[in-house]
């Protein structure tokens, strides 16, 4: 059985896929904190509250075309934490540039609402990494 935390986050993902901004925002608490730690392409940003959640998702939905958004692995950390590993591909609606990211998102849910969303992501392609592993 899925935890309430996972159910809430999956509902938010479902509403994101439907591009239903109002329904997305309803999954966040009034004092939610959203942190995107940035990539080589996208800047870091912090948002607070439902208004911040609205700003974050309005940008994503209005500025970017989603080619794919995959939540590949769910790691449940107790009743209120969920860690998700995933990847995404977006195309800018403005200049048609492409962004492919691999990410880790960490969610905290209390009383049926997302109180914190934190994302760590990279847009570096495997061949861009240093070290001795090459394009792995």
C-alpha positions in Angstrom: 0.0 0.0 0.0 1.3 3.5 -0.9 1.8 6.0 1.8 -0.3 9.2 1.9 2.9 11.1 1.0 3.3 9.1 -2.2 -0.4 9.4 -3.1 -0.2 13.2 -2.7 3.0 13.5 -4.8 1.6 11.2 -7.5 -1.6 13.3 -7.6 0.5 16.4 -8.1 2.5 14.7 -11.0 -0.8 13.6 -12.6 -2.1 17.2 -12.5 1.3 18.4 -13.9 0.9 16.0 -16.8 -2.6 17.5 -17.3 -1.1 21.0 -17.0 -3.8 21.9 -14.4 -2.0 24.6 -12.5 -4.9 25.2 -10.0 -5.0 21.5 -9.1 -1.2 21.4 -8.7 -1.2 24.3 -6.4 -3.9 22.7 -4.2 -1.5 19.9 -3.4 0.8 22.4 -1.6 0.5 23.9 1.8 0.1 27.6 2.4 3.6 27.8 3.7 5.3 25.3 1.3 8.9 25.7 0.3 10.0 24.8 -3.2 13.8 24.8 -3.9 15.3 24.1 -7.3 19.1 23.8 -7.0 19.6 24.6 -10.7 21.4 22.9 -13.5 24.0 23.9 -16.1 21.1 25.5 -18.0 18.4 26.4 -15.5 19.2 28.8 -12.6 18.7 27.9 -8.9 15.5 29.3 -7.5 13.4 29.3 -4.3 9.7 29.8 -3.9 7.4 30.1 -0.8 3.8 29.3 -0.4 1.0 28.4 -2.8 1.8 31.6 -4.8 5.4 30.4 -5.1 4.2 27.0 -6.2 2.0 28.7 -8.8 4.9 30.8 -10.1 7.1 27.7 -10.4 4.6 25.6 -12.3 3.3 28.4 -14.4 6.8 28.9 -15.7 7.3 25.2 -16.4 4.0 24.8 -18.2 3.9 28.1 -20.1 7.6 28.3 -21.1 8.5 24.7 -21.7 7.1 21.9 -23.8 7.3 18.6 -22.0 8.8 15.9 -24.2 8.9 13.5 -21.3 8.9 13.7 -17.5 9.7 10.4 -15.8 9.6 9.5 -12.2 11.7 6.3 -12.4 12.3 5.3 -8.8 10.4 6.0 -5.5 12.2 5.7 -2.2 9.9 6.2 0.8 11.5 7.7 3.9 8.9 7.2 6.6 5.4 8.5 6.6 6.2 12.1 5.5 9.2 11.9 3.1 9.5 10.7 -0.5 12.6 10.7 -2.6 12.2 10.3 -6.4 14.8 9.7 -9.0 13.8 10.7 -12.5 14.6 12.4 -15.8 13.0 14.9 -18.1 13.3 16.5 -21.5 11.9 19.9 -22.2 11.9 22.2 -25.3 11.8 26.0 -24.7 8.7 27.5 -26.4 10.7 30.7 -26.9 13.8 29.6 -28.7 13.3 25.8 -29.2 16.4 25.0 -27.2 16.3 21.6 -25.5 17.0 20.7 -21.9 17.5 17.2 -20.7 17.9 16.7 -17.0 18.4 13.8 -14.6 17.1 14.7 -11.1 16.4 13.8 -7.5 13.4 15.3 -5.9 12.7 15.2 -2.2 9.2 15.8 -0.9 7.8 16.3 2.6 4.1 15.9 3.1 2.1 16.9 6.2 -1.6 16.7 6.7 -2.1 15.7 3.1 -0.3 18.6 1.6 3.2 19.1 0.2 5.2 21.3 2.6 8.6 21.0 0.9 9.8 20.1 -2.5 13.5 20.2 -3.2 15.1 19.3 -6.5 18.7 18.5 -7.3 19.3 18.2 -11.1 22.0 18.1 -13.7 21.7 18.8 -17.4 25.3 17.5 -18.1 25.4 14.7 -20.7 27.3 11.6 -19.7 30.1 12.4 -22.1 30.5 15.8 -20.3 31.6 14.3 -17.0 35.2 14.3 -15.9 36.8 11.3 -14.2 37.8 7.9 -15.6 34.3 6.5 -16.3 33.9 8.1 -19.8 30.3 8.2 -21.1 28.8 5.9 -18.5 
